[in-house]
Amino acid sequence: MSPLCGAVSLLLLGGAGHEAPVPFPHVRTIPLPGHQVSFEAGGEEAVRFHFGPDSPRPFVFPFTGPSGHRLTRMGHPHDPYGHRHHRSIWIGHRNVNGLNFWEEDEPAAIRHERTESLTDGPESASVTVQLTWQDGDGVPVLRERRTLSLLLLSDGGRCLDITMVFTPADTGVTFGKTPFGLLGVRVAKTMSVADGDGVVRNSEGGVNEEGTLWQRARWVDYTGSADPTTRAGIALFDHPENPRFPTYFHVRNDGWMGASFCYAEPFTLDSGDSLSLRYRLYAHDGDATPDTIDQRWHEFAEW
């Protein structure tokens, strides 16, 4: 082979010291019409991210466990209209400079500006988007860079990592004191305590709503039957580098849990400041023991 042909071959392979691209990595992000991105693991959809203008805020649905069962649902099973803002997995806040980014039919909305990157890999894939939290006139109040990453674990579990970086759009932003925000999760009806055979546990030994509501914890786990023969669960992790760690959790027996960043007090971002937050949703089959979940949390804490 001539030196020129060798150089061309290296360029086609990505250059010296670079591996050739893998045509079909095990974990992939697939852009879809209608402002959606599907995360596939081994050719099967595990997560779908929705960020179109038909919703007042982006959300994730479905989120499937290792066995392929959907672990979340859209809306409250007994109040689908009043809780239609419970869109599976979502980010929002009830009071940002007095604007409501939590409920439906509010003038404020979180809008997708652009998709920054999509990555694939043997064990993980991610999407990074730029979002704008804007008032009813479309004036930006808050800017957010959000990354969603699907990670497959060696024990068969899978994780959805959500990383957010917030910056004020102009003169400063106050996240008001409220139990509603920032991260909400609505689990499948059959996994709830009230309508299924679910059990809620937290890192501090609390059980169900009575032992976990408004309690600070490193994690909360919601486990129940995903179908008549399969039990599965979702654990929501708070990261130790997040301000106010460990967070307060908003947990109900009716199938909902959330990380309440401003439960106790407001949080103000001055112009030029930024706020970074990281959370993980750990999906597992079976009744994972508290020790197992705690081990998975420690792995997240070191990331």
Long-range contacts (C-beta under 8 A, 24 or more apart in sequence): 22-120, 22-122, 25-120, 25-121, 25-122, 25-125, 26-121, 26-122, 26-123, 26-152, 27-120, 27-121, 27-122, 27-123, 27-124, 27-125, 27-150, 27-152, 28-120, 28-125, 29-118, 29-119, 29-120, 29-125, 29-126, 29-127, 31-115, 31-118, 35-112, 37-115, 37-118, 37-127, 39-125, 39-127, 39-148, 39-150, 41-150, 41-152, 41-158, 44-68, 46-150, 46-158, 47-148, 47-150, 47-160, 49-127, 49-148, 50-87, 51-112, 51-129, 51-131, 52-112, 53-111, 53-112, 55-87, 56-85, 56-101, 56-104, 56-106, 56-108, 56-109, 56-110, 57-87, 57-90, 57-91, 57-92, 57-101, 57-109, 57-110, 58-90, 58-91, 58-110, 58-112, 58-129, 58-131, 58-146, 59-87, 59-88, 59-89, 59-90, 60-88, 60-89, 60-90, 60-148, 60-160, 61-87, 61-88, 61-89, 62-88, 63-88, 63-89, 63-160, 63-234, 63-281, 63-283, 64-283, 65-158, 65-226, 65-232, 65-233, 65-234, 65-283, 65-284, 65-285, 66-156, 66-157, 66-158, 66-232, 66-283, 66-284, 66-285, 67-226, 67-230, 67-232, 67-285, 69-188, 69-226, 69-227, 69-230, 69-232, 70-188, 70-226, 71-187, 71-188, 71-191, 71-226, 71-232, 71-233, 71-234, 71-283, 72-185, 72-186, 72-187, 72-188, 72-234, 73-186, 73-187, 73-188, 73-189, 73-255, 74-186, 75-186, 76-186, 76-254, 76-255, 76-256, 77-189, 77-192, 77-195, 77-254, 77-255, 78-254, 83-186, 86-184, 86-186, 86-256, 87-186, 88-185, 88-186, 89-160, 89-183, 89-184, 89-185, 89-186, 89-281, 90-183, 90-184, 91-146, 91-162, 91-164, 91-181, 91-182, 91-183, 91-184, 92-180, 92-181, 92-182, 92-184, 93-175, 93-176, 93-178, 93-180, 93-181, 93-182, 93-261, 93-262, 94-176, 94-178, 94-180, 94-181, 95-175, 95-176, 95-177, 95-178, 95-181, 95-262, 96-133, 96-141, 96-142, 96-173, 96-174, 96-175, 96-176, 97-141, 97-173, 97-174, 98-176, 99-133, 99-135, 99-141, 101-133, 101-181, 102-178, 102-180, 102-181, 107-135, 107-136, 107-137, 108-133, 108-134, 108-135, 108-136, 108-141, 109-133, 109-134, 110-134, 110-144, 116-145, 123-151, 123-152, 124-149, 124-150, 124-151, 124-152, 125-149, 125-150, 126-150, 132-169, 133-169, 139-169, 140-169, 140-170, 141-168, 141-169, 141-170, 141-173, 142-166, 142-167, 142-168, 142-169, 142-173, 143-167, 143-168, 143-169, 153-296, 156-284, 156-285, 157-282, 157-283, 157-284, 157-285, 157-296, 158-282, 158-283, 159-280, 159-281, 159-282, 159-283, 159-296, 159-300, 160-280, 160-281, 160-283, 161-278, 161-279, 161-280, 161-281, 161-300, 162-278, 162-279, 162-280, 162-281, 163-276, 163-277, 163-278, 164-275, 164-276, 164-277, 164-278, 165-274, 165-275, 165-276, 166-269, 166-274, 166-275, 166-276, 166-277, 167-269, 167-273, 167-274, 167-275, 168-269, 168-270, 168-271, 168-272, 168-273, 170-271, 171-271, 172-268, 172-269, 172-270, 172-271, 173-268, 173-269, 174-266, 174-267, 174-268, 174-269, 175-261, 175-262, 175-266, 175-267, 175-268, 175-269, 176-262, 176-266, 177-262, 177-263, 177-264, 177-265, 177-266, 178-260, 178-262, 178-263, 179-214, 179-248, 179-250, 179-258, 179-260, 179-263, 180-250, 180-258, 180-260, 181-258, 181-260, 181-261, 181-262, 182-259, 182-260, 182-261, 182-262, 182-277, 183-236, 183-258, 183-259, 183-279, 184-250, 184-256, 184-257, 184-258, 185-222, 185-234, 185-236, 185-256, 185-257, 185-258, 185-281, 186-255, 186-256, 187-222, 187-224, 187-234, 187-255, 187-256, 187-257, 188-224, 188-226, 188-255, 189-255, 190-224, 190-225, 190-226, 190-227, 191-222, 191-223, 191-224, 191-225, 191-226, 191-232, 191-233, 191-255, 192-222, 192-224, 192-253, 192-254, 192-255, 193-224, 193-253, 193-254, 193-255, 194-253, 194-254, 194-255, 195-254, 195-255, 196-224, 196-225, 196-255, 197-224, 197-225, 198-222, 198-223, 198-224, 198-225, 198-253, 198-255, 199-223, 199-224, 199-287, 200-251, 200-253, 200-257, 201-290, 201-293, 202-249, 202-251, 203-246, 203-290, 203-293, 203-294, 203-297, 205-290, 208-253, 209-251, 209-252, 209-253, 212-249, 212-251, 213-249, 213-250, 213-251, 213-252, 214-248, 214-249, 214-250, 214-260, 214-263, 215-248, 215-249, 216-246, 216-247, 216-248, 216-249, 217-246, 217-247, 217-249, 218-245, 218-246, 218-294, 218-297, 219-293, 219-294, 219-297, 220-249, 220-251, 220-257, 221-288, 221-290, 221-293, 222-255, 222-257, 223-284, 223-287, 223-288, 230-285, 231-285, 231-286, 231-287, 232-283, 232-284, 232-285, 232-286, 233-283, 233-284, 233-286, 233-287, 233-288, 234-281, 234-282, 234-283, 234-284, 235-281, 235-282, 235-284, 235-288, 235-293, 235-296, 235-297, 236-279, 236-280, 236-281, 237-279, 237-280, 237-281, 237-282, 237-296, 237-297, 237-300, 238-279, 239-277, 239-278, 239-279, 239-280, 239-300, 239-301, 240-301, 241-276, 241-278, 242-276, 242-277, 242-278, 242-279, 243-267, 243-275, 243-277
